[in-house]
Amino acid sequence: MSKIKIHHDVDVMVITVDNPPINAGSTEVRQGLLDAISTLEMDHQLTAAVIIGAGTTFIAGSDIKEFSQPLADPHLPVVIAAIENCSKPVVCALHGAALGGGFELALGCDARIALEGTVLGLPEVTLGIIPGAGGTQRLPRLIGVEKSIELICAGARIKSDLALKLGIVSQVVKTDLLANALVLARSMIGTKNRIRDIATPPSLPESISSASQKAMKAGKNRPQVQKAIEMICNSLVLPIDEALSIERGVFQDLRTSSEARALRHHFFAERKLFKTLGASGTQAQTLKQIAVIGAGTMGSGIAMACLNAAYEVVLLDQNETALSNGVKRVEQFYESRLQGGKLNQVQVSELLQRFTYSSSWESIASADLIIEAVFEDIEVKHEVFAKIDTHAKDGALLASNTSYLDIDAIAENTKNPSRVFGLHFFSPAQVMKLIEIVRCRKTSALAMATGLSFAKRLGKMPIISANSFGFIGNRIYAAYRRQCEFMLEEGAYPEQIDKALEDYGFAMGPFTVADLSGLDIAWGMRKSQAASRNPMHRYVSIPDSLCLAGRLGRKTGAGYYLYPEGSKDKLIDPKVHELIDAASREKGIARRSFTADEIVKRVILTMINEVAQLLSENVAAEPSDCDIALVNGYGFPRWQGGPTFIASEMDQGQLDRDLQELAAVSGPGFVVANTDVLFERSKG
């Protein structure tokens, strides 16, 4: 069935792109457009054309799957050149979204008209590439170099009203898009209005430099950001055909890079997350009111996340001081949003009208979902769930925000374990995208479907995990941190490990993170597990020694680093080096030097091994879920793909040999996983 439909409105050809669900710009779409423009040129009865999308959107982007293969003819620049070279005007009628190649196609037309609310943008940089069909040349001719750098390098999406203000579209209409587009097309009969014929507005060098520096900083200095800036600046100094040729060459080079493959991996992995929503066939329960138990930092953050998603929220804490502080955090958050121009007074008032708080258990009686976010202690949580059981209505779903604890043990003490599941938020909950939805032994399909639907409405990335210690993210992170502690004993120092991993792309190294979150949190967990720990397994006591010395991290002014009062900087502390050296001597370990590459390799291999264990134990359902968890919750660099992506790029035999070597240096307790599960699933 053809992806391009054509009909004539008297003398105007209407070209409809019909490639559901998003009218992706596939090979067939490009060929159909090229054929239609050829027919338009040859048919003397036709005077103009309108290109429009079928369904709910214009072309919302290219077929990303094509980027992993050699691109088939005709390429998009050829289609755009045909439109520009056609003697008759071509109008683009935009609705829904015009993104990537769809937006570039629109820029190749003689005029653009948009339905109110249409979203436009060039998101290619977020996929490790640059616009490759003239976006870096035509957009600056319309809006200038600085604004183009801002929009293209951020992969920003703008609404039609801003596009009109910037001069990207010539008209925005509320209804009758096609009818208005036909009027516009007829008004242009006998003329052409090509963007390529416009000169890019001149810019001051210092303005371009400022815009470039901001873009590079925001874009983590990635190569596609740098190249996008270069291409945009070419629009000032090079003939357009030469600049277009250079742009296309850069696009093709970046498209096949490892970084672009990694970012495409994430694109598809994230799209796959929500396919689970409809897969079970179970209808999610409608949620109106959410109760959050515990008004600490996490509880108040969860309350804000729910308020942002337009739920009614009741925050409960029996400690009046804690409740007051939690309410203050919520109110201050929205006040800061108001002062920062992110929300207006009407929006803030509407949000806070849906927010109530109480120290009485009776206040949760009408809640549809109750989320426990109290202190991480199993006995405390048992007490809280006993209270919830007493006061919650029969149809309410119950969730625990625990990071590590056994939710099955919590569920078993309730009257109806089928309605209990885990919702592990990451702090700050109103900001962080990751959420782990934990399936217990008796959790119902209804609870899981509702949890997924809830996460989607919150704008989160939901990862489904079986109930297992640390679930997915913290389990991988614990293995990663443990490996870094091994390297401390063997010869590395905290600042060396942190720098190696930050240079690789991690948001923060593990010891900087530990100081920030507080060393006592992990210490408490280690003490609680001491009785069950296998004495034959390798155990690093360095973190315990720091805690015993009162060095609990940033909050005490000292941890792995020193934090001088009044300074945001951390300082290397020779005393920590002495403590680490003593720990090595005590175990008879001869310290040696480490390279940055060796540090990174051991960390990545450890993560790959732990992911394979999680998949083998059916804790994680999809390999790519683990990559999403690490990128969205633990600061793993998106452009490196994640452990499963890295494994998929490796030879399995070499990976297995590397893991055996890692096990040898890691000592007792490190179990080499069966990597078949990684390669079998990645092929599937």
N, C-alpha and C positions, 0 to 999 in steps of 0.2 A: 504494500500500500504506500503510495507516494507521501513523502513528508512535506511536500509543497503543494498547496491547492491554489488554483488561479481562477478568477472570474473577472469579467469586465463590467465596470459601472459606467456604461456608455463609452466614453473615450479614455477612461482611466483604468489601468490594470491594477487589480487588487491581488497581491501576493501574500498568501497566508502560510505561515510556518506552523505545521501541525505534527509535532514530534513529542508527544506526551512522555513523562509528566511535566518536564520543564522546558520543552522545545529546545533541547540541547543542540548546539551547532555541529551536527555530525557530518560525515562525508556526503551522505545522501541529501542532507539539507543544503550544504554548500553547492552541490551539483545542480540541485533543483533551482536554487536562486540564480546561478549562473545561466542556466537555460532560460529562465523567465526573463532576465535582463536582455539576453540575446533576442528573444521574441519581441520584447518591447521595442528594441531599436529597429527591428525590421518591419514591424506592423505600422503602416502609415495611418491607420485609423486610431491608433493610440497616441495620446499626447503626454502622459505622465503615469507614474505608478505610486502605489502605497504598499509598503511592507508592514505587515501586522502579525501578531502571534495569535494562534488559536488558544482556547481555554482561558486559564487564569493568568497567563504571563506572556511576555515577549520572550526573547531568547535569554534564559537565565544563566547562560554560560556555555562553554564548550563541553563536549563529551570528554571528561577527564581521563577515561580509560584509553582514549586515543593517544594520550601523551606518553604512554609507556611503550608505544610502537612507532615504527616509521609512519609519518603522517601521509595519508593518501591524498592524491589530487582530486579535486582542485583545492589548493590551500586558500584560506580566508583572504589573504592579501589580493589574490587573483579575482575573487568575487567583488571585493571593494573597488579594485581598479576598474572592473567592468561597469560598476555603478557610476564611478566618477567619469569614465570615458563615454558613457551613454549620453547622447545628445538631448535626452529628455529628463526632466526633473524627477527625482525619486524621493518620496517623503517616508520617513520611518514613524510609525504610530506605536508608542510604547505604553505598556501597562504591566502591572505585576512587578517584574524585575527585568532590567537590561544590564547584564553583568558580563564582564570579560569580553569574549568575542562578540557577544550580542551588542554590547555598548560600542565596541570598535566598528561593527557593521553600521550602527546608527550614525557614528561620526563620519562614515564614508558617504552618507546620504546628503541630499541637498537641504533638507530641513528635518527637524525632529519635533514631534508633538507628543505630549504625554498626558495620560490620565492622572488625575490627582492621586497622590500616594505612591506613585511608581518609584521604585528604588533603582538607582544607577550607580555603577562603579566598576573599577578595574582591580579585582582582588588577586591578580596573578602573583604578586610578590609573596602572598601568604602561601603559595604553592611552590616557592623556590624558583620562580621564573619571572619574566617581565611581560608586559603586553607585547604580543608579537605580530599584530596586524595593524600597526599604525597608531596605537593608543598613546605612545610617548611622543608622537609628532603632531597629531591632530588636536589632542586636548590642550597642549600649551598654546596653540594658535588661537584657541577660544578664550582661555582663562589665565594665560600667563605661566611663566616657568615656576614661580614660587608656589602658587596654588596647586599646580600639577604635581610638583614634588611632594607636597603635603598629602594629596589624595592618593596618588599612585603608590608611593612608598609605604603608606599605611594600609593599602588595600581597602580604603574607606568606601563606604556605601552612603550615598546622599539621596535625600528625597527630592521629588520633582519640583517642589517650591524653591529649594536652593539651586537646583539645576537651572531653573528659569532665571533666577536672580544673577547667576554666574554667566548666563548666555549660552548654556549648553543646549537647552531646548528653547524653541521660539514661542511655544504656547503650551499652557496647561489647561485641561478641560475637566469638568466634573462628570460629564456624561457624554454619550454619543461619540466615542473616540473615532470610529471609522468615518462617520459622517463629517466630522470636523476635519479629519485628515484629508478627505476627498476635496473639501472646500479649499484647504491650504494647497493641495496639489494643483488644483485648477488655477489658483491665483498665480502659480509659478510657471504656467505653460509658456514655453518659448525661452525660458531662462535656466541657468545653472547657478548653483551657489555652493561651490566646493570649498571645504575648509582648507584643503591643500593650497589654495590660491591666496590664503590670508597670511600675512607676515606675523610671526610671533611677536607680541608686544615686548619692547625693550625692558630690561631689568637691570637694576644696580648690582654690580658684582657682590657687594657686601650683603645684599638681600638674598641673593642666591646662595651665598656661603652660609648664612644663618639658617635658611630653610634646609640646606643639605645636612648641616651638622645636627639639627633637630631630628631629621629623618633617620640619619645613621645611628644616632643614639637610641631612638625608639625601636629601630629595626635591628638592634644588636650587632650592627656592623656586618650584616650578612651580605654575601657577594651580589645577590639579586637587587638589593637596595642600592648598592653602589652603582651597579650597571644601569638601573632605572634612572638614577640621577644623571649619569653620563648621557644616556639617550635623550632625556628631556632637554638637557643643555644643548645637544646637537641641533635642536630645532631652531636655535638662535643663529647658528653659524654655518650649517650645511644645507645644500639644496635638498629638498624633501625626498627625492628619489634615492639619493645617496644615503640619507639618514634612515630611510625605511629599510634599505638593504642591510645596513649595519644592525639595525634593531632586530631584523629577522634572524640574522646570523647569531646574535647574542641569545635570542630566544631559543633557537635550536640547540645551542651549546648547553644552556642551563637546563633545558628540558630533560636531557639525558644524564644529568649529574646525580650523584648519590643523594645530595641534599634534596633535590626535587623529588626523587623517588621516595625518600623518607617522609616528606610532607604530603605526598599523594597517599602514602600508606596511612597517615593519620586522617586524612580527609575521608577515605573510605571506611576506616575503622570507626570513626565517629558517626558516620551515616548508618553503619550497621547496628549501633547501640539501640536505636529506637525501633528497629525491625522486630525486636522481641515483643514490643507492645502488642502487635497484632498477631504474633505467631501462635500464642496459646489459645486464642479464641475466647479467652475469659474477659468479660467486660469489667473495666475498673469501677470501683465504687465512687460515687460522687462525694467529694469532700467540700464542706463549706467552712467549718470551724476547726482550727488546729489548736490543741493545748500543748504548751511546752512546759515541762517540769524541770525546774532549776533555772535560776536567773543569773548564773555566772556568765563569763565571757562567751562560752559556747551557747548556752541557752538563749541569751539575749540576741546573739548572732543568728541563731535558727529562727527566732521570732521575727527578726528583720527580713530574713530571706522569705519567710511566709507572707509577711505584710507586702513585700515588693511584688509578690505573685498574686496579690488581691484576695488573699484569704482573710477571714476573721481570725484573730489570734488572742488567746488568753495565756498569760505568763504566770506560772504558779511557783511560789517559793515560800516555805513556812518561816524562813528567817527574814524578818522584816527589813533588816539592814541590807541583806543580799538582794531582796526584792527591790528595795528603793534604788540601789546601785544599778541593778539591771534595767529598771525603767528609765533611769537617767541616761544609761548608755543608748537605749533606743531613741529617746527624745533628742539627745545630742547628735546622734547620727543623722537624723532627718533635718535638724537645724543646720548641720554642716552642708548637707545636700542643698538646702534652701539658700544658704549664703554663697555656695559655689555655683549657683545658677542651674544645678542639675534638676531641681524640682521647683515648682512655684508654690505659693502659700495655699492655694486651693488644693493642690495635690497632697501637700503635707497634712493639711487638715483632714482630708478624706482618708489618708493612711492611718492617722492616729485615732480617727473615729472607729476604726475596725480593731483597735488595740485595747484590750483590757488586762488588768493584772489583779492578783489576789493571793492571799495566804491561806485561803480556805479550799479544802479538797472538793467541796460542793461545786466550785466554779467550773470543774471539768465535765460536769454531768451531760452537757449537750455537745461536747466535742466529737467530731467524726474520726479524728486521728489524734492520738496522744503520744507525744515524743518525750521520752525520758532523757534528760541531759544533766544528771547529777554526778557527784564525785565517783571516780573510777574505783569502786570497791564493791565486790559482789554482794556482801551482806547489806550494804546501803541500798543497792539496787533491788534486792529481794524485798526489802521493807517498802520501797517506793511502789513496786509493782503490786504488792499486797493492797496498798491504799488505792492504786488505780483500779484494781479488780473490784474493789468495794464501791467506787463512785462512778466508774465509766458506764455508759449505756451499753446494752448488749451488742449493738451493731458497730461499736467503735473499734478501730484497729489500733494496736499498741506497738510502738517501736522504741528500741533502745539505741542511743547514740554511742554505745561503748566502742572503744578502739581495739580492745583485745579480749575482753571477757567472754565467757561461754554463754551465748544467748539462749542456747537450748536449755541450760540449767535455769536460766531466768524464766523461760517460757513454761517449763515443767511445773513451776510453782504457781502458775495461774490457772484459773478455771477453764480457760479455752485457749490452749497453746496454738491453735490454728490461726489465731488472729495476731500472733506476735511475730515480729521480724526485726531486722536491724536496719537502721538508717544512720550510717556513719558519715557525719559531716566533717569537713576539714576547716580549720580555723584560719581566718575569720569566716564564719559560715555564710555571711551575707555577701562575701566576695568570691571565695574559692569555688571553682566550677565542679570539682570532683565530689561525688557522693557514692559510697558503697552501699548497695542494697543487699542485706544478708538474709539468705534463705536458711531457715532452721528445718529440723527434721519434719515438723508437723505444720509448718507455715502453709497456708492455703494458697491456691492459685489466685484467688481474689485479692489476697493481701499483696502478693508479688506484683500483680497487674496494677493495683492501685499505687503501690510504691513507685513503679516506673512512671505512671502517669503524673504523679505528684512531682517527681524529680524533673520531668520534662517541663511542667508548668513553672517550676522554680528556675528553669534555665540551666540546670545542672547536667553534668556528664555522668550518667548512672552506670556503675559497674556492678554486675551481679556476682556475689560471692557465696559459696557455701559457708556454713559456720565452722570456722577453723581459727586457731589462735593467730591473731594479727590480720585475719582475713587475707586480702591480696596485697594492698599497698604497704602496710606496716610489716608484713612478713618479708617482703622483698627488701624493704628499707632496713630491717633488723639484720638481714644477712649481709647487706652492703656495709652497714656500719661496723659489723663484727669483722669483716674483712679489712676494713680500714684500721681497726684496732690491732689486728694481727700485724699489719705493716708498721704500726707504731713500735711494737715489740721488736720487730726485725731490723729497724734502722731508720725509718722515716719519722718526721716530726709533724705535728698537726698543721702548721702553716704550709709545709711542702705538699701534703696531701690535699689540703683545701685549694691551694693555688692550681695544682694539676687538674683537678676536677672543674674548677671555675673556668680555667682556660679552655677546657673541653666544651664548656657551655652550661654547666650546672649553675643554677641561680646562686647557690651557696654551697660551700664544702660542708662535710658532715660535722666537723668540730665547731665551725661557726654556727651551724644550726643547733647543735647540742647546747652551746652557751646561750643562744637566744631563747630556746624553749625551757632551759633549766636542767641541769644534770641530775637533780634529785628525782625527777619524774621517772627516768629510765632506771635509776638506782633503786627506787621503791619497787619497781617491777622485778628487777633482778633478785632483790631480797625475797620477794614473795615466791620466786621460782627456785630458790636455792635448794630447798629440800628435795625437789624432783630432778635437779640437774645431774646429769651423768658425770661423776667425778673423773672419768677417763677422758672426757672431751676437753679440748683446749678452751681455757677461760682467761680472758685478759682482765687483770685487776686494776689497771691504770685508772679507769673512770671512777672506780670505788675509792681509790686513794685520793683522788681530787675531791670527792664529796666528803670524805673523812677529814680532809684539811679545810673544810668549809668553803671550798671553791665550787659553788653551785652554778656558775655562769655569770652572765651579764648582770643579773639582779643582785649579785653579791659583790660585783666589781672584779671578780676573778673566776676563771674556769680554765679552759684550755689556753685562754688568752687573758691579758690584763685589760681592764676597762677603766681608765682614769676618770675620776669624777668630773662631770661637765664636758666630757669629750665623747663624740660618737665613734671615735676610732678605737680599734683594738690594737694591742701591742703584744709582741712576742715576749714571753716571760722565760728567762733562763731557768727559773725554778722548775718549770714544767719539763724542760729538757732534762734537768737533773733527775726528776722523779721518774721520767720515762727510761732514762739510762739505767737507773737503779733497778727498775722492774725487769729490764732485759738481763742485767747481771744476775739477778736473783734466780732467773730461770736458766741461766747458762747459755743465753742466746748471744752469739757474736753479731754485733750490729754491722750492717752493710749499707751502702748507698743505694738509693732508688732513683730511677729516671721517671719523668712525668709520664712517659708512654707506658712504663711498667705499672705504675699506679693505676692509670686509667684502664689498662687491659685487665688487671686483676678485679677491679670493681665491675666492669662490664661482664666478664666471665661469671662472676659470682651472681650477678642479677640474672643472667641467662639460665644458669643452673637452677636458681630458685624458681624462676618462671616454669621451667620444665617440671620441677617437683609439684608445683601448684596444679599444673595441667594433668599430670599423672594421677594426682589425688582427687581430681575433679573439683577442686576448690574454685578454680577459674574455668569458665566455659570456653572462652576464646583467647588465643595467644595475644591478639591485638588489644584485648581489654587491659592487659598488664601494662602495655605501652601507654595507653590512655591514662591509666592510673598514675604512672610515674611522671608523665608530662604535666598533667593537670593538678597533681597533688604534692609532688616532691621535687619540683624544679629541674627535672631531667630536660635537656635541650631538645625541643621539638624537632629541630633540623637534623638531629642525629637519629631520629626515628624511634628509638627505644630498643630494649634487649631482643625482642622477638624479630624486629626488623633487621637488626644487626646480625642475628643468627641466620636469618633467611638469606643474607648476602654472603655467608661463609660456606666453606666446604664442610660437610658434616664430619668427615673423618678428621680434619684438622681441628675442628671444634672439640671433638671427643678427646683428642690427644692433649689439647690445651687444658681441658677440664681435669684430666688425670694429673697433669703437672701442677695445677692449682691445688688439687686435693693433697698432693705430696707436701707442698709448702704450708698448707693451711692446717694440717695435722688432724688428730682424731676429732671426730664430730662432723667433719665435712663429708657429706655423702654425694657422690657423683650421680647426677640424674640421667635417666634414659632420654636422650635428645630426639629419639624417633618421634615423640609426640609433637615436637616443634616443627619438624620437617613434614610429617604427614599432614598436619592441620594447615600449614602454610600452603601446601599444594592444593588441599581441598578448598 
